[in-house]
Amino acid sequence: MTVQRSYDAVIVGGGHNGLVAAAYLARAGRSVLVLERLPGTGGAAVSTRPFPGVDARLSRYSYLVSLLPSKIVRDLGLRFAVARRTVSSYTPAERGGRATGLLVGGHGTRESFAALTGSDAEYTAWRRFHAMTGRVAERVFPTLTEPLPTRAALRARVADDDAWRKLFEEPVGVAIEESFHDDLVRGVVLTDALIGTFADAHDPSLAQNRCFLYHVIGGGTGEWNVPVGGMGALTDALADAARSAGADLRTGHEAVRIRTDGRDAEIAFRTAEGEGKVAARHVLAGTSPHVLAALLGEPAPPPAEGAQLKVNMLLKRLPRLRDRSVDPQDAFAGTFHVSEGYEQLATAYREAAAGRPPSAPPSELYCHSLSDSSILAPGLAARGHHTLTLFGLHAPARLFTAGNDAARAALLAATVAELDTHLAEPLADCLATDADGRPCIEARTPLDLERDLRLPGGHIFHGDLAWPYATGSTGRWGVETAHANVLLCGAGAVRGGGVSGVPGHNAAMAVLGR
């Protein structure tokens, strides 16, 4: 095996953040080695064909893009594009004994609010609330690729005391209850605070506020877009950019130990052929803080717990809805909310926190192929096939520890049953089948993500998100560790989480002294 003995930077982990860091450093003339444990790069931002004999390339884990700054795309010359979703969301409901729903997006949003709630009041409140989050997004998002501001500096930049109180100081449930009166509308707003975070609307830790903030500031607008070609198109473009700049990307190379004196580091790794060591001036960890601590032989950070059920499906057709006023192509083009009323979410949280699966599992779905059919073979698209991605909330790892396989199957069945209550035909009747005649559906629990991707406790953010400002324990870029030449460049960094590339950019800037 031939590996250069010494590098300016060794990056542990070839996920999207590690690739961003590699590309920036290599373009700056630094020698860079990326060590990736898995057979391919991309980490959780990959596309795969999960169903045997079916040519559908699904974004298996992460699936939408909001937080990736266009600056990174431009700086690295990435050949990567996103598509806008024509609809923001659809939430089915039962009102007065009839099936109805709230469709947000396009020209009928106001009418949809009025039909659901009986007046314009909630629509007016919706516009006012999202105008506030839009102003915050416009001012906060550009800071993510700058040195960490202080709390006072970020507050001054937001320049809106009311918005600061609602988003940064009080539980977001207070702001939602102040702004809206309809339970369904409240729930739709709250979901942005819960994706990937196990918390209640009034959690005193404000973990839900931090999650909400990162979900509404992306791109300076909060808009969530579809990666054209699937999420793997992004990480393939990043790998190409890193290689083209001269970075050495080694897959099937698992880092097993890091030793450092703060100036020089040694990284031991193993492959199928044996073991090796390399030296580096800097080590950038695209791993979780938990994995980094183990590599350094240091005590682990506090445990993390993921709380989601991720389901991928291929359908032979979109299911018909009980609410006949909306076309399924509109309903599934955006985020389709299931059992995500405000009180439903609170009940599901209480049940899961007590160690019981939610009686009405909340989830949200969307159809990638409605916005970008390129992930399907032409024959599948011509026959009307579609992908469907489901993200189940309030499904913490604790629900699966007694028996992951059985608990996964039970929660998947309950989640599909909850969706079926809003459909005019069972979802099972719409599922395509693979080459072996099996339905094209797969589910991943937090324990599956921990096993497959080394996510601590299956937490997709590597732990609770941090405020995007400096505290006493953060360095200039939010990527620093106790060792001067070891940096975090993954989701566990300050301003990490989501598909953003921000930690990778910031770790590279810290190395380059910018």
KEBA-549842 format. One record per residue (C-alpha): x, y negated, z negated; residue number from 0; residue in three letters. Coordinates in nm, 2 decimals, always signed. Example, Ala and Ser with C-alpha at 12.3 -4.5 7.8 and 13.67 -1.06 7.14 Angstrom:
KEBA-549842
+1.23, +0.45, -0.78, 0, ala .
+1.37, +0.11, -0.71, 1, ser .
//
This chain:
KEBA-549842
+0.00, +0.00, +0.00, 0, met .
+0.14, -0.34, +0.10, 1, thr .
+0.05, -0.64, -0.13, 2, val .
+0.26, -0.95, -0.15, 3, gln .
+0.43, -0.97, -0.49, 4, arg .
+0.34, -1.33, -0.58, 5, ser .
+0.07, -1.58, -0.49, 6, tyr .
-0.02, -1.93, -0.57, 7, asp .
-0.37, -1.80, -0.67, 8, ala .
-0.52, -1.47, -0.72, 9, val .
-0.90, -1.46, -0.72, 10, ile .
-1.07, -1.18, -0.90, 11, val .
-1.40, -1.11, -0.73, 12, gly .
-1.50, -1.17, -0.37, 13, gly .
-1.85, -1.30, -0.43, 14, gly .
-1.96, -1.62, -0.26, 15, his .
-1.80, -1.84, -0.52, 16, asn .
-1.47, -1.65, -0.50, 17, gly .
-1.47, -1.69, -0.12, 18, leu .
-1.54, -2.06, -0.15, 19, val .
-1.25, -2.10, -0.38, 20, ala .
-1.03, -1.89, -0.15, 21, ala .
-1.12, -2.09, +0.16, 22, ala .
-1.05, -2.43, -0.01, 23, tyr .
-0.72, -2.32, -0.15, 24, leu .
-0.60, -2.15, +0.16, 25, ala .
-0.69, -2.45, +0.37, 26, arg .
-0.48, -2.66, +0.13, 27, ala .
-0.18, -2.45, +0.21, 28, gly .
-0.18, -2.23, -0.10, 29, arg .
-0.11, -1.85, -0.08, 30, ser .
-0.43, -1.67, -0.19, 31, val .
-0.52, -1.31, -0.27, 32, leu .
-0.88, -1.20, -0.33, 33, val .
-0.93, -0.88, -0.52, 34, leu .
-1.28, -0.73, -0.47, 35, glu .
-1.38, -0.41, -0.64, 36, arg .
-1.66, -0.32, -0.40, 37, leu .
-1.62, -0.20, -0.04, 38, pro .
-1.72, -0.54, +0.10, 39, gly .
-1.72, -0.90, +0.00, 40, thr .
-2.02, -1.11, -0.09, 41, gly .
-2.11, -0.99, -0.44, 42, gly .
-2.48, -1.05, -0.50, 43, ala .
-2.52, -1.26, -0.19, 44, ala .
-2.52, -0.98, +0.07, 45, val .
-2.74, -0.83, +0.33, 46, ser .
-2.80, -0.46, +0.35, 47, thr .
-3.01, -0.20, +0.54, 48, arg .
-3.15, -0.03, +0.23, 49, pro .
-3.40, +0.20, +0.41, 50, phe .
-3.25, +0.49, +0.61, 51, pro .
-3.31, +0.48, +0.98, 52, gly .
-3.47, +0.13, +0.96, 53, val .
-3.29, -0.16, +1.12, 54, asp .
-3.40, -0.43, +0.88, 55, ala .
-3.12, -0.63, +0.72, 56, arg .
-3.25, -0.76, +0.38, 57, leu .
-3.10, -1.00, +0.14, 58, ser .
-3.08, -0.74, -0.13, 59, arg .
-3.02, -0.95, -0.45, 60, tyr .
-3.01, -1.33, -0.40, 61, ser .
-3.24, -1.43, -0.12, 62, tyr .
-3.30, -1.81, -0.09, 63, leu .
-3.07, -2.11, -0.08, 64, val .
-3.12, -2.44, -0.26, 65, ser .
-2.80, -2.54, -0.45, 66, leu .
-2.54, -2.49, -0.17, 67, leu .
-2.41, -2.85, -0.10, 68, pro .
-2.39, -2.94, +0.27, 69, ser .
-2.05, -3.08, +0.17, 70, lys .
-1.91, -2.72, +0.13, 71, ile .
-2.06, -2.62, +0.46, 72, val .
-1.89, -2.91, +0.63, 73, arg .
-1.56, -2.89, +0.45, 74, asp .
-1.51, -2.53, +0.54, 75, leu .
-1.66, -2.55, +0.89, 76, gly .
-1.91, -2.27, +0.81, 77, leu .
-2.12, -2.14, +1.10, 78, arg .
-2.43, -2.10, +0.88, 79, phe .
-2.78, -2.24, +0.89, 80, ala .
-3.09, -2.24, +0.68, 81, val .
-3.46, -2.26, +0.79, 82, ala .
-3.73, -2.46, +0.61, 83, arg .
-4.03, -2.27, +0.49, 84, arg .
-4.35, -2.40, +0.64, 85, thr .
-4.54, -2.36, +0.31, 86, val .
-4.41, -2.43, -0.04, 87, ser .
-4.63, -2.19, -0.23, 88, ser .
-4.97, -2.01, -0.25, 89, tyr .
-5.12, -1.90, -0.58, 90, thr .
-5.44, -1.69, -0.57, 91, pro .
-5.70, -1.74, -0.83, 92, ala .
-6.05, -1.64, -0.93, 93, glu .
-6.29, -1.93, -0.99, 94, arg .
-6.67, -1.90, -1.03, 95, gly .
-6.66, -1.53, -0.94, 96, gly .
-6.50, -1.59, -0.60, 97, arg .
-6.14, -1.55, -0.47, 98, ala .
-5.97, -1.88, -0.40, 99, thr .
-5.62, -2.02, -0.44, 100, gly .
-5.39, -2.31, -0.44, 101, leu .
-5.19, -2.37, -0.11, 102, leu .
-4.91, -2.62, -0.14, 103, val .
-4.74, -2.74, +0.17, 104, gly .
-4.86, -2.88, +0.50, 105, gly .
-5.15, -3.12, +0.55, 106, his .
-5.40, -2.93, +0.34, 107, gly .
-5.24, -2.96, +0.00, 108, thr .
-5.47, -3.23, -0.13, 109, arg .
-5.78, -3.05, -0.01, 110, glu .
-5.65, -2.73, -0.17, 111, ser .
-5.61, -2.90, -0.51, 112, phe .
-5.95, -3.05, -0.48, 113, ala .
-6.12, -2.72, -0.39, 114, ala .
-5.95, -2.55, -0.68, 115, leu .
-5.99, -2.81, -0.95, 116, thr .
-6.29, -3.02, -0.83, 117, gly .
-6.11, -3.35, -0.82, 118, ser .
-5.80, -3.54, -0.70, 119, asp .
-5.66, -3.58, -1.05, 120, ala .
-5.43, -3.27, -1.05, 121, glu .
-5.30, -3.36, -0.70, 122, tyr .
-5.22, -3.71, -0.81, 123, thr .
-5.04, -3.58, -1.12, 124, ala .
-4.85, -3.33, -0.90, 125, trp .
-4.73, -3.60, -0.67, 126, arg .
-4.63, -3.82, -0.96, 127, arg .
-4.45, -3.54, -1.14, 128, phe .
-4.25, -3.42, -0.84, 129, his .
-4.17, -3.78, -0.75, 130, ala .
-4.00, -3.80, -1.09, 131, met .
-3.81, -3.47, -1.04, 132, thr .
-3.71, -3.59, -0.69, 133, gly .
-3.55, -3.90, -0.82, 134, arg .
-3.36, -3.70, -1.08, 135, val .
-3.25, -3.45, -0.81, 136, ala .
-3.13, -3.73, -0.58, 137, glu .
-2.91, -3.87, -0.86, 138, arg .
-2.79, -3.55, -1.03, 139, val .
-2.72, -3.32, -0.74, 140, phe .
-2.42, -3.52, -0.60, 141, pro .
-2.25, -3.49, -0.94, 142, thr .
-2.22, -3.11, -0.91, 143, leu .
-1.91, -3.13, -0.69, 144, thr .
-1.75, -3.42, -0.89, 145, glu .
-1.56, -3.40, -1.22, 146, pro .
-1.81, -3.34, -1.51, 147, leu .
-1.97, -3.66, -1.62, 148, pro .
-2.03, -3.72, -1.99, 149, thr .
-2.39, -3.69, -2.11, 150, arg .
-2.41, -4.07, -2.14, 151, ala .
-2.28, -4.12, -1.79, 152, ala .
-2.53, -3.87, -1.64, 153, leu .
-2.81, -4.04, -1.83, 154, arg .
-2.71, -4.37, -1.70, 155, ala .
-2.70, -4.22, -1.35, 156, arg .
-3.05, -4.08, -1.39, 157, val .
-3.15, -4.43, -1.50, 158, ala .
-3.50, -4.32, -1.61, 159, asp .
-3.56, -4.28, -1.99, 160, asp .
-3.90, -4.11, -1.94, 161, asp .
-3.75, -3.85, -1.70, 162, ala .
-3.45, -3.79, -1.93, 163, trp .
-3.69, -3.73, -2.22, 164, arg .
-3.91, -3.49, -2.03, 165, lys .
-3.63, -3.29, -1.87, 166, leu .
-3.33, -3.32, -2.10, 167, phe .
-3.46, -3.37, -2.45, 168, glu .
-3.80, -3.21, -2.51, 169, glu .
-3.92, -2.86, -2.41, 170, pro .
-4.04, -2.88, -2.05, 171, val .
-4.37, -2.74, -2.17, 172, gly .
-4.44, -3.08, -2.33, 173, val .
-4.40, -3.26, -2.00, 174, ala .
-4.61, -3.00, -1.82, 175, ile .
-4.89, -3.02, -2.07, 176, glu .
-4.88, -3.40, -2.07, 177, glu .
-4.90, -3.41, -1.69, 178, ser .
-5.14, -3.14, -1.59, 179, phe .
-5.47, -3.00, -1.73, 180, his .
-5.54, -2.70, -1.50, 181, asp .
-5.39, -2.38, -1.63, 182, asp .
-5.30, -2.25, -1.28, 183, leu .
-5.13, -2.57, -1.18, 184, val .
-4.94, -2.57, -1.51, 185, arg .
-4.82, -2.22, -1.44, 186, gly .
-4.70, -2.30, -1.09, 187, val .
-4.49, -2.58, -1.22, 188, val .
-4.35, -2.37, -1.51, 189, leu .
-4.22, -2.09, -1.29, 190, thr .
-3.92, -2.30, -1.19, 191, asp .
-3.82, -2.30, -1.55, 192, ala .
-3.83, -1.92, -1.58, 193, leu .
-3.67, -1.77, -1.26, 194, ile .
-3.37, -1.58, -1.41, 195, gly .
-3.43, -1.71, -1.76, 196, thr .
-3.62, -1.53, -2.04, 197, phe .
-3.78, -1.81, -2.24, 198, ala .
-4.11, -1.97, -2.34, 199, asp .
-4.22, -2.31, -2.22, 200, ala .
-4.16, -2.45, -2.57, 201, his .
-3.83, -2.27, -2.65, 202, asp .
-3.63, -2.50, -2.88, 203, pro .
-3.30, -2.39, -2.71, 204, ser .
-3.42, -2.57, -2.39, 205, leu .
-3.28, -2.28, -2.19, 206, ala .
-3.60, -2.32, -1.98, 207, gln .
-3.53, -2.69, -1.92, 208, asn .
-3.18, -2.61, -1.79, 209, arg .
-3.32, -2.35, -1.56, 210, cys .
-3.59, -2.59, -1.44, 211, phe .
-3.33, -2.86, -1.37, 212, leu .
-3.12, -2.63, -1.15, 213, tyr .
-3.43, -2.52, -0.96, 214, his .
-3.55, -2.87, -0.88, 215, val .
-3.23, -3.06, -0.79, 216, ile .
-3.10, -2.85, -0.50, 217, gly .
-2.98, -3.05, -0.20, 218, gly .
-3.10, -3.36, -0.38, 219, gly .
-3.46, -3.27, -0.29, 220, thr .
-3.53, -2.94, -0.47, 221, gly .
-3.62, -2.77, -0.15, 222, glu .
-3.56, -2.39, -0.12, 223, trp .
-3.46, -2.27, +0.22, 224, asn .
-3.42, -1.94, +0.40, 225, val .
-3.07, -1.83, +0.50, 226, pro .
-3.08, -1.76, +0.88, 227, val .
-2.96, -1.41, +0.94, 228, gly .
-3.00, -1.32, +0.57, 229, gly .
-2.78, -1.40, +0.27, 230, met .
-2.50, -1.19, +0.42, 231, gly .
-2.47, -1.45, +0.70, 232, ala .
-2.34, -1.70, +0.44, 233, leu .
-2.09, -1.47, +0.28, 234, thr .
-1.97, -1.34, +0.61, 235, asp .
-1.91, -1.70, +0.72, 236, ala .
-1.73, -1.77, +0.40, 237, leu .
-1.51, -1.46, +0.44, 238, ala .
-1.43, -1.56, +0.79, 239, asp .
-1.34, -1.92, +0.67, 240, ala .
-1.11, -1.78, +0.40, 241, ala .
-0.93, -1.53, +0.63, 242, arg .
-0.89, -1.79, +0.91, 243, ser .
-0.72, -2.03, +0.66, 244, ala .
-0.48, -1.75, +0.56, 245, gly .
-0.63, -1.60, +0.25, 246, ala .
-0.57, -1.22, +0.20, 247, asp .
-0.90, -1.05, +0.12, 248, leu .
-0.86, -0.70, -0.03, 249, arg .
-1.17, -0.49, -0.08, 250, thr .
-1.17, -0.17, -0.28, 251, gly .
-0.92, -0.34, -0.52, 252, his .
-1.04, -0.35, -0.88, 253, glu .
-0.86, -0.59, -1.12, 254, ala .
-0.81, -0.40, -1.45, 255, val .
-0.59, -0.64, -1.65, 256, arg .
-0.47, -1.00, -1.66, 257, ile .
-0.17, -1.12, -1.86, 258, arg .
-0.08, -1.48, -1.88, 259, thr .
+0.14, -1.72, -2.08, 260, asp .
-0.05, -2.03, -1.95, 261, gly .
+0.21, -2.08, -1.67, 262, arg .
+0.25, -1.75, -1.50, 263, asp .
+0.01, -1.46, -1.47, 264, ala .
+0.03, -1.09, -1.38, 265, glu .
-0.28, -0.91, -1.25, 266, ile .
-0.29, -0.53, -1.25, 267, ala .
-0.53, -0.36, -1.01, 268, phe .
-0.63, -0.02, -0.89, 269, arg .
-0.74, +0.13, -0.56, 270, thr .
-0.84, +0.47, -0.43, 271, ala .
-0.47, +0.52, -0.35, 272, glu .
-0.32, +0.41, -0.68, 273, gly .
-0.23, +0.11, -0.89, 274, glu .
-0.04, -0.21, -0.84, 275, gly .
+0.05, -0.55, -0.98, 276, lys .
+0.08, -0.90, -0.84, 277, val .
+0.20, -1.23, -0.99, 278, ala .
+0.02, -1.56, -0.96, 279, ala .
+0.05, -1.92, -1.07, 280, arg .
-0.33, -1.94, -1.11, 281, his .
-0.60, -1.68, -1.17, 282, val .
-0.96, -1.77, -1.07, 283, leu .
-1.22, -1.54, -1.20, 284, ala .
-1.53, -1.50, -0.98, 285, gly .
-1.65, -1.25, -1.24, 286, thr .
-1.87, -1.31, -1.54, 287, ser .
-1.71, -1.45, -1.86, 288, pro .
-1.77, -1.11, -2.01, 289, his .
-1.56, -0.93, -1.75, 290, val .
-1.29, -1.19, -1.77, 291, leu .
-1.27, -1.15, -2.15, 292, ala .
-1.22, -0.77, -2.10, 293, ala .
-0.95, -0.82, -1.84, 294, leu .
-0.77, -1.06, -2.08, 295, leu .
-0.82, -0.82, -2.38, 296, gly .
-1.01, -1.09, -2.57, 297, glu .
-1.34, -1.08, -2.77, 298, pro .
-1.65, -1.08, -2.55, 299, ala .
-1.87, -1.38, -2.54, 300, pro .
-2.22, -1.35, -2.69, 301, pro .
-2.43, -1.08, -2.51, 302, pro .
-2.65, -1.19, -2.22, 303, ala .
-2.98, -1.04, -2.11, 304, glu .
-3.13, -1.06, -1.77, 305, gly .
-3.50, -1.05, -1.74, 306, ala .
-3.62, -0.98, -1.38, 307, gln .
-3.74, -0.70, -1.16, 308, leu .
-3.62, -0.74, -0.80, 309, lys .
-3.82, -0.56, -0.53, 310, val .
-3.74, -0.53, -0.16, 311, asn .
-4.00, -0.41, +0.09, 312, met .
-4.06, -0.36, +0.46, 313, leu .
-4.42, -0.39, +0.58, 314, leu .
-4.57, -0.27, +0.90, 315, lys .
-4.81, -0.56, +0.87, 316, arg .
-4.89, -0.84, +0.62, 317, leu .
-5.18, -0.74, +0.39, 318, pro .
-5.51, -0.91, +0.42, 319, arg .
-5.61, -1.14, +0.13, 320, leu .
-5.93, -1.15, -0.08, 321, arg .
-5.92, -1.53, -0.03, 322, asp .
-6.03, -1.54, +0.33, 323, arg .
-5.97, -1.92, +0.35, 324, ser .
-5.60, -1.87, +0.38, 325, val .
-5.40, -1.69, +0.65, 326, asp .
-5.16, -1.43, +0.51, 327, pro .
-4.89, -1.58, +0.73, 328, gln .
-4.93, -1.91, +0.53, 329, asp .
-4.97, -1.74, +0.20, 330, ala .
-4.65, -1.53, +0.22, 331, phe .
-4.44, -1.79, +0.41, 332, ala .
-4.38, -1.98, +0.08, 333, gly .
-4.37, -1.85, -0.27, 334, thr .
-4.68, -1.62, -0.35, 335, phe .
-4.74, -1.64, -0.72, 336, his .
-4.90, -1.35, -0.90, 337, val .
-5.03, -1.37, -1.26, 338, ser .
-4.84, -1.69, -1.32, 339, glu .
-5.10, -1.90, -1.48, 340, gly .
-4.97, -2.10, -1.78, 341, tyr .
-5.13, -1.88, -2.04, 342, glu .
-5.05, -1.56, -1.85, 343, gln .
-4.68, -1.65, -1.85, 344, leu .
-4.70, -1.72, -2.23, 345, ala .
-4.87, -1.39, -2.29, 346, thr .
-4.62, -1.20, -2.08, 347, ala .
-4.33, -1.36, -2.26, 348, tyr .
-4.47, -1.27, -2.60, 349, arg .
-4.53, -0.91, -2.50, 350, glu .
-4.18, -0.87, -2.35, 351, ala .
-4.01, -1.04, -2.64, 352, ala .
-4.18, -0.78, -2.87, 353, ala .
-4.03, -0.51, -2.65, 354, gly .
-4.35, -0.42, -2.45, 355, arg .
-4.39, -0.45, -2.08, 356, pro .
-4.62, -0.74, -1.98, 357, pro .
-4.98, -0.62, -1.95, 358, ser .
-5.02, -0.84, -1.64, 359, ala .
-4.66, -0.86, -1.50, 360, pro .
-4.59, -1.20, -1.35, 361, pro .
-4.41, -1.21, -1.01, 362, ser .
-4.36, -1.41, -0.70, 363, glu .
-4.31, -1.30, -0.34, 364, leu .
-4.21, -1.44, -0.01, 365, tyr .
-4.16, -1.32, +0.34, 366, cys .
-3.82, -1.40, +0.49, 367, his .
-3.91, -1.27, +0.84, 368, ser .
-4.19, -1.53, +0.88, 369, leu .
-3.92, -1.80, +0.88, 370, ser .
-3.64, -1.60, +1.03, 371, asp .
-3.71, -1.29, +1.23, 372, ser .
-3.35, -1.23, +1.32, 373, ser .
-3.30, -0.99, +1.02, 374, ile .
-3.53, -0.75, +1.20, 375, leu .
-3.45, -0.54, +1.50, 376, ala .
-3.65, -0.68, +1.80, 377, pro .
-3.87, -0.37, +1.81, 378, gly .
-3.97, -0.40, +1.45, 379, leu .
-4.05, -0.77, +1.49, 380, ala .
-4.25, -0.70, +1.81, 381, ala .
-4.47, -0.45, +1.63, 382, arg .
-4.55, -0.70, +1.35, 383, gly .
-4.32, -0.57, +1.08, 384, his .
-4.22, -0.81, +0.80, 385, his .
-4.00, -0.81, +0.50, 386, thr .
-4.13, -0.89, +0.16, 387, leu .
-3.92, -0.99, -0.14, 388, thr .
-4.07, -0.98, -0.50, 389, leu .
-3.91, -1.13, -0.81, 390, phe .
-4.07, -1.02, -1.13, 391, gly .
-4.05, -1.24, -1.44, 392, leu .
-4.03, -1.16, -1.81, 393, his .
-3.88, -0.82, -1.75, 394, ala .
-3.58, -0.83, -2.00, 395, pro .
-3.32, -0.56, -2.01, 396, ala .
-3.45, -0.44, -2.35, 397, arg .
-3.76, -0.29, -2.17, 398, leu .
-3.54, -0.04, -1.98, 399, phe .
-3.29, +0.08, -2.23, 400, thr .
-3.49, +0.38, -2.35, 401, ala .
-3.51, +0.51, -1.99, 402, gly .
-3.43, +0.30, -1.69, 403, asn .
-3.58, +0.52, -1.42, 404, asp .
-3.91, +0.58, -1.59, 405, ala .
-3.95, +0.22, -1.71, 406, ala .
-3.86, +0.09, -1.36, 407, arg .
-4.12, +0.31, -1.20, 408, ala .
-4.39, +0.21, -1.45, 409, ala .
-4.32, -0.16, -1.42, 410, leu .
-4.31, -0.15, -1.04, 411, leu .
-4.64, +0.03, -1.04, 412, ala .
-4.80, -0.22, -1.27, 413, ala .
-4.66, -0.52, -1.07, 414, thr .
-4.79, -0.38, -0.74, 415, val .
-5.13, -0.32, -0.91, 416, ala .
-5.14, -0.68, -1.02, 417, glu .
-5.07, -0.80, -0.67, 418, leu .
-5.33, -0.56, -0.53, 419, asp .
-5.60, -0.75, -0.73, 420, thr .
-5.56, -1.04, -0.49, 421, his .
-5.54, -0.83, -0.17, 422, leu .
-5.82, -0.70, +0.05, 423, ala .
-5.63, -0.38, +0.11, 424, glu .
-5.37, -0.20, -0.11, 425, pro .
-5.01, -0.30, -0.05, 426, leu .
-4.92, +0.07, -0.02, 427, ala .
-5.13, +0.09, +0.30, 428, asp .
-4.91, -0.18, +0.46, 429, cys .
-4.56, -0.04, +0.37, 430, leu .
-4.35, +0.09, +0.66, 431, ala .
-4.18, +0.42, +0.62, 432, thr .
-3.81, +0.51, +0.66, 433, asp .
-3.66, +0.79, +0.87, 434, ala .
-3.75, +1.04, +0.60, 435, asp .
-4.11, +0.93, +0.58, 436, gly .
-4.07, +0.75, +0.25, 437, arg .
-4.23, +0.41, +0.18, 438, pro .
-3.98, +0.13, +0.24, 439, cys .
-3.97, -0.02, -0.11, 440, ile .
-3.69, -0.04, -0.37, 441, glu .
-3.67, -0.20, -0.71, 442, ala .
-3.38, -0.32, -0.92, 443, arg .
-3.39, -0.38, -1.30, 444, thr .
-3.14, -0.57, -1.51, 445, pro .
-2.97, -0.25, -1.60, 446, leu .
-2.93, -0.17, -1.23, 447, asp .
-2.77, -0.51, -1.17, 448, leu .
-2.53, -0.46, -1.46, 449, glu .
-2.43, -0.12, -1.32, 450, arg .
-2.40, -0.22, -0.95, 451, asp .
-2.27, -0.58, -0.98, 452, leu .
-2.12, -0.60, -1.33, 453, arg .
-2.37, -0.87, -1.42, 454, leu .
-2.37, -0.89, -1.81, 455, pro .
-2.70, -0.75, -1.92, 456, gly .
-2.82, -0.79, -1.56, 457, gly .
-2.83, -1.16, -1.61, 458, his .
-2.82, -1.32, -1.26, 459, ile .
-2.66, -1.64, -1.40, 460, phe .
-2.41, -1.45, -1.61, 461, his .
-2.58, -1.61, -1.91, 462, gly .
-2.79, -1.91, -2.00, 463, asp .
-2.73, -2.20, -1.77, 464, leu .
-2.54, -2.51, -1.91, 465, ala .
-2.63, -2.87, -1.88, 466, trp .
-2.44, -3.04, -1.59, 467, pro .
-2.24, -3.27, -1.82, 468, tyr .
-1.93, -3.24, -2.04, 469, ala .
-1.95, -3.12, -2.39, 470, thr .
-1.67, -3.08, -2.65, 471, gly .
-1.58, -2.73, -2.51, 472, ser .
-1.58, -2.81, -2.14, 473, thr .
-1.28, -2.93, -1.93, 474, gly .
-1.27, -3.18, -1.65, 475, arg .
-1.44, -2.95, -1.40, 476, trp .
-1.63, -2.71, -1.62, 477, gly .
-1.43, -2.41, -1.50, 478, val .
-1.15, -2.42, -1.76, 479, glu .
-1.07, -2.15, -2.01, 480, thr .
-0.84, -2.13, -2.31, 481, ala .
-0.56, -2.04, -2.07, 482, his .
-0.43, -2.33, -1.86, 483, ala .
-0.38, -2.12, -1.55, 484, asn .
-0.69, -1.91, -1.58, 485, val .
-1.02, -2.06, -1.44, 486, leu .
-1.38, -1.94, -1.40, 487, leu .
-1.51, -1.97, -1.05, 488, cys .
-1.83, -1.77, -1.09, 489, gly .
-2.18, -1.83, -1.21, 490, ala .
-2.07, -1.84, -1.57, 491, gly .
-1.89, -2.17, -1.52, 492, ala .
-2.06, -2.50, -1.62, 493, val .
-2.28, -2.59, -1.32, 494, arg .
-2.28, -2.22, -1.22, 495, gly .
-2.58, -2.00, -1.14, 496, gly .
-2.76, -1.96, -0.81, 497, gly .
-2.62, -1.95, -0.46, 498, val .
-2.43, -2.27, -0.47, 499, ser .
-2.05, -2.23, -0.42, 500, gly .
-2.02, -2.51, -0.67, 501, val .
-1.81, -2.32, -0.92, 502, pro .
-1.58, -2.20, -0.64, 503, gly .
-1.54, -2.55, -0.51, 504, his .
-1.47, -2.69, -0.86, 505, asn .
-1.22, -2.43, -0.96, 506, ala .
-1.03, -2.50, -0.63, 507, ala .
-1.04, -2.87, -0.71, 508, met .
-0.90, -2.80, -1.06, 509, ala .
-0.61, -2.61, -0.91, 510, val .
-0.54, -2.88, -0.65, 511, leu .
-0.55, -3.15, -0.92, 512, gly .
-0.83, -3.35, -0.75, 513, arg .
//
